Amino acid sequence: MPREPKQERAVATRQSLLDSAGRVFADKHYSAATLADVLAVAGVSQGSLYFHFRNKHDLALAVIGAQASEMQAVREDVLLRSSGPIDALERTAKVVSSLIARSAVVQGGLRLLVQSQDEFPEITTDPYGLWLSFAEVRFADARAQGLLRAGAAPAHAAWLFVSAFMGTKEILSYRRSWSELPGRAEANVALILPALLNADHPG
């Protein structure tokens, strides 16, 4: 059955609040951000905010959860569409960087995750660990296929690949230059992968 107009408005309002909170949390540390900041960006009433979220902590957790869902969807889509381990790594850098550059929720969620050890003790997932494991499996597959350069351990290759991406993301977050991420990520991949793969790798 189609949603009732009232339900549709509620869904739209909640998404607007998440997007607005993402912008605020991407721009300010959690401790400095306020619900008034979010309301000013969202342009909705205080009552609407409290209808969906109990407090700032609840709203921040929702932003983190939305970001995690979007990233999980990216990982699943990459694995479905990629033609091999190296293509999966290249595609991941491209898709994730584009997602971060355009999504306020993802930007805010990622910045909140960096602060999670201090602000959100209930979050026990290591966001870096997820991507390191993802990359290490791809590099292990590349080694099994004879694509990885001798002496390049999958775990070390994954660390280099992921830390280059995450470090770039943090620099651009500090500079408020999210739009640069796709280009920077592409340049990183073009430099890093040739150093890790056999010289005769067709890519």
C-alpha positions as CSV (number, residue, x, y, z in Angstrom):
1,M,0.0,0.0,0.0
2,P,1.3,3.5,-0.7
3,R,2.3,5.6,2.3
4,E,-0.1,8.1,3.7
5,P,0.9,11.7,3.1
6,K,1.4,12.2,6.8
7,Q,3.8,9.2,6.9
8,E,5.6,10.4,3.9
9,R,6.1,13.8,5.5
10,A,7.5,12.1,8.6
11,V,10.0,10.1,6.6
12,A,11.0,13.2,4.7
13,T,11.4,15.2,7.9
14,R,13.5,12.5,9.5
15,Q,15.8,12.3,6.5
16,S,16.1,16.1,6.4
17,L,17.2,16.0,10.1
18,L,19.7,13.3,9.4
19,D,21.1,15.3,6.4
20,S,21.2,18.5,8.4
21,A,22.9,16.8,11.4
22,G,25.4,15.3,9.0
23,R,26.4,18.7,7.8
24,V,26.6,20.1,11.4
25,F,28.7,17.1,12.7
26,A,30.9,17.2,9.7
27,D,31.7,20.9,10.4
28,K,31.8,20.8,14.2
29,H,33.1,18.5,16.9
30,Y,30.2,16.6,18.6
31,S,30.8,18.4,21.8
32,A,30.5,21.8,20.2
33,A,27.5,21.0,17.9
34,T,24.0,21.8,19.2
35,L,20.5,20.8,18.3
36,A,19.9,24.5,17.6
37,D,22.6,24.2,14.9
38,V,20.8,21.2,13.3
39,L,17.4,23.0,13.5
40,A,18.8,26.1,11.8
41,V,20.1,23.9,8.9
42,A,17.0,21.7,8.7
43,G,14.4,24.5,9.0
44,V,12.0,22.4,11.0
45,S,10.5,22.9,14.4
46,Q,12.0,21.7,17.7
47,G,8.9,19.5,18.2
48,S,9.6,17.8,14.9
49,L,13.1,17.0,16.0
50,Y,12.1,15.6,19.3
51,F,9.4,13.5,17.6
52,H,12.1,11.6,15.8
53,F,15.1,11.8,18.2
54,R,15.3,12.0,22.0
55,N,18.4,14.2,22.2
56,K,21.7,15.0,20.4
57,H,23.3,11.7,21.3
58,D,20.3,9.8,19.8
59,L,20.6,11.9,16.7
60,A,24.3,11.4,16.3
61,L,23.9,7.6,16.7
62,A,21.3,7.7,13.9
63,V,23.7,9.6,11.7
64,I,26.4,7.0,12.4
65,G,24.0,4.2,11.7
66,A,22.9,5.8,8.4
67,Q,26.5,6.2,7.4
68,A,27.3,2.6,8.2
69,S,24.3,1.4,6.2
70,E,25.5,3.3,3.1
71,M,29.0,2.0,3.4
72,Q,27.8,-1.6,3.8
73,A,25.7,-1.1,0.7
74,V,28.9,0.1,-1.1
75,R,30.9,-3.0,-0.1
76,E,28.1,-5.3,-1.2
77,D,27.7,-3.6,-4.5
78,V,31.4,-3.6,-5.3
79,L,31.6,-7.3,-4.7
80,L,28.7,-7.9,-7.0
81,R,30.0,-5.7,-9.8
82,S,33.8,-6.1,-9.7
83,S,35.6,-8.4,-12.2
84,G,38.4,-9.3,-9.7
85,P,40.3,-8.3,-6.6
86,I,42.1,-5.3,-8.2
87,D,39.0,-4.1,-9.9
88,A,37.3,-4.3,-6.5
89,L,39.9,-2.2,-4.9
90,E,39.8,0.4,-7.6
91,R,36.1,0.5,-7.7
92,T,35.9,0.8,-3.9
93,A,38.1,3.8,-3.8
94,K,36.1,5.4,-6.6
95,V,32.6,4.7,-5.3
96,V,33.4,5.4,-1.6
97,S,35.2,8.7,-2.4
98,S,32.2,9.8,-4.5
99,L,29.8,8.9,-1.8
100,I,31.7,10.8,0.8
101,A,32.0,13.8,-1.4
102,R,28.3,14.1,-2.0
103,S,26.7,12.8,1.2
104,A,26.4,15.0,4.3
105,V,25.2,12.0,6.4
106,V,28.3,10.0,5.4
107,Q,30.6,13.0,6.1
108,G,29.1,13.6,9.5
109,G,29.0,9.9,10.4
110,L,32.6,9.4,9.6
111,R,33.7,12.4,11.6
112,L,31.6,11.2,14.5
113,L,33.1,7.7,14.3
114,V,36.6,9.2,14.7
115,Q,35.3,10.7,18.0
116,S,33.4,7.5,19.0
117,Q,35.9,6.3,21.6
118,D,35.4,9.4,23.6
119,E,31.8,10.3,22.9
120,F,30.0,7.0,22.1
121,P,31.3,4.1,24.2
122,E,28.5,1.9,23.1
123,I,30.0,1.8,19.6
124,T,32.6,-1.0,19.6
125,T,33.0,-1.5,15.8
126,D,36.4,-0.4,14.5
127,P,35.6,1.5,11.3
128,Y,39.1,1.2,10.1
129,G,39.2,-2.5,10.8
130,L,36.3,-3.2,8.5
131,W,38.0,-1.6,5.6
132,L,41.4,-3.1,6.4
133,S,39.8,-6.5,6.4
134,F,38.0,-5.9,3.2
135,A,41.2,-4.7,1.5
136,E,43.3,-7.5,2.9
137,V,41.0,-10.2,1.5
138,R,41.2,-8.5,-1.9
139,F,45.0,-8.4,-1.8
140,A,45.1,-12.0,-0.6
141,D,43.0,-13.0,-3.6
142,A,45.4,-11.0,-5.8
143,R,48.3,-12.9,-4.4
144,A,46.5,-16.2,-5.0
145,Q,46.1,-15.1,-8.6
146,G,49.7,-14.2,-9.0
147,L,49.0,-10.5,-9.3
148,L,50.7,-9.2,-6.1
149,R,54.4,-8.3,-6.2
150,A,56.7,-10.7,-4.4
151,G,57.4,-9.4,-0.9
152,A,54.1,-7.4,-0.7
153,A,52.2,-9.1,2.1
154,P,48.4,-8.7,1.8
155,A,48.1,-7.2,5.3
156,H,50.8,-4.6,4.6
157,A,49.3,-3.8,1.2
158,A,45.9,-3.3,2.8
159,W,47.4,-1.0,5.5
160,L,49.0,1.1,2.8
161,F,46.0,1.3,0.6
162,V,43.5,2.0,3.4
163,S,45.7,4.4,5.4
164,A,46.4,6.5,2.3
165,F,42.6,6.8,1.7
166,M,41.8,7.5,5.3
167,G,44.6,10.0,5.8
168,T,43.5,11.8,2.6
169,K,39.9,11.9,3.9
170,E,41.1,13.3,7.3
171,I,43.1,16.1,5.6
172,L,40.2,17.1,3.4
173,S,37.8,16.9,6.4
174,Y,40.1,19.3,8.2
175,R,40.2,21.6,5.2
176,R,36.4,21.3,4.6
177,S,37.3,20.2,1.0
178,W,35.2,17.0,0.6
179,S,34.7,17.7,-3.1
180,E,38.4,17.0,-3.7
181,L,38.2,13.4,-2.4
182,P,37.4,11.6,-5.7
183,G,40.3,13.1,-7.5
184,R,42.7,12.6,-4.6
185,A,41.6,9.0,-4.2
186,E,42.1,8.3,-7.9
187,A,45.6,9.8,-7.8
188,N,46.4,7.7,-4.7
189,V,45.3,4.5,-6.4
190,A,47.2,5.3,-9.6
191,L,50.4,5.6,-7.5
192,I,49.9,2.8,-4.9
193,L,48.6,-0.1,-7.0
194,P,51.5,-0.2,-9.5
195,A,53.9,-0.3,-6.6
196,L,52.1,-3.4,-5.1
197,L,51.4,-5.4,-8.3
198,N,53.5,-7.4,-10.7
199,A,54.9,-5.3,-13.5
200,D,53.0,-7.3,-16.1
201,H,49.7,-6.8,-14.4
202,P,47.3,-5.8,-17.2
203,G,45.7,-3.0,-15.2
